[in-house]
Amino acid sequence: MGEDGKAGKAKTGKERYIKGAVLGEGTFGVVTKAEDTLTQKVVAIKKIRLGQYREGVNFTAIREIKLLQELRHPHVIELVDCFPHKRNLNLVFECCESDLEAVIKDKFIPLGTPEIKSYMAMTLQAVAYCHDCWVLHRDLKPNNLLIAPDGALKLADFGLARVFGSPNRKWTHQVFARWYRAPELLLGSKTYGPGVDMWAVGCIFAELMLRKPYLPGSSDIDQLGRIYSALGTPTEESWPGHAQLPDYIEFTRQTPPPLRQLFVTAPMDALDLLQDLLAFDPSRRLSAKDAMKHPYFSTAPLATPYPSLPRPSKIFGDEDGAGRDHDVDDKRDKGGKKGVRFEDETGGGGRNSELMPPPSVEGGAGGGRRSSGESGPDDKSGVKRRRAGETPVPMSTGNDSRGGSGQLGVSGIGLSGMELNSCDRPALSTVDRAYLRKRKLDLDDAFEAASQDIEDPEDPMT
């Protein structure tokens, strides 16, 4: 009787799954394909290494488990199960075969207006649901938007997500991959809301239309320069109070170039939606719900139903699959492991593939810090960093150290249009490099500080 009872008992933990091929390797563990013997469905098991017992479970994993146990939506990745085994914690997700980045990079996949509308609609539905549940994702980017076998888009990687809603609550501004980081975060704001997610959605929208990253900055300062090159520099009218943000940097004033100059074939309502998503003032950005009601989605041609969307030619687990760990740079991509970060816990840095060369020392992207009137042979940066209330010092101008035209915009490079030419971007000066090294240390401190506010006892959801 007892043996029959044991035989009829459902398997749990490791015994429930039959492991298959490795799909990829992320920052904290390996992702493996498996079969769920209980449901006979294919799943993906992410093994998180716990290390020594005194270190405990990585807190991003705890946060991810907690949130995904509560979030249930057709376009949010499903957490099927969670179980410990030896010194590892195993998270079981529904299996997805690719991600949006692979779709964008696959030149054999047509990405016309109907396909882009479909991907954007699914992204907005997922983000709107999260915001309705008072959850900020804080790491939206194409390789965190997975593609299920039926073609549906799934929002994944909630390791940096937080529950919001408490007034004046302060968080770290070092979230999001750099290329999708909102300008208020780049300027050091620690109080923010859903607008940071919507900025990232706008960058993804632009990337779908361009089929390449829209604002691929190589440093935080260069990222600001690229934003201002593409959208113009903000004013008190377009973004009230931005000059009072902690890390405010004065850039040369520049008017925004027409979006049509870069998005040549995009419909007018697409450019209107993009402009509303990339508004400098977070309070003026469209919410996810309002974005779904934009005329862009109701005008012909309508969105392609997701079961009819084309699939990428390469899927997770392929030898040269499209999914790669983009928190490493090109040098490590050449010799490192390839795979997918199924639910990567990292949030800084951004995708560094196809990075532009270092920012200019003679324009707004250089990052050198000087007091007013100070000069030196190595410090040619025109960027003036100041605290609120100080008098701004205009940027200096001059010829490019590599023989460029000397025509300067906010990113400190010669612009013959919206295309950023690598030969117009000279190397960093000694002062610039020293500043960026210090900035890197500051970022590490910010992450350490962020780990402290995670465990705030006053907020049971953090």
Beta strands, then each sheet from edge to edge (+ up, - down):
strand 1: 17-25
strand 2: 29-36
strand 3: 41-49
strand 4: 79-85
strand 5: 88-94
strand 6: 98-99
strand 7: 135-136
strand 8: 145-147
strand 9: 153-155
strand 10: 162-163
strand 11: 249-250
strand 12: 384-385
sheet 1: 1+ 2- 3+ 5- 4+
sheet 2: 6+ 8- 9+
sheet 3: 7+ 10-
sheet 4: 11+ 12-
end
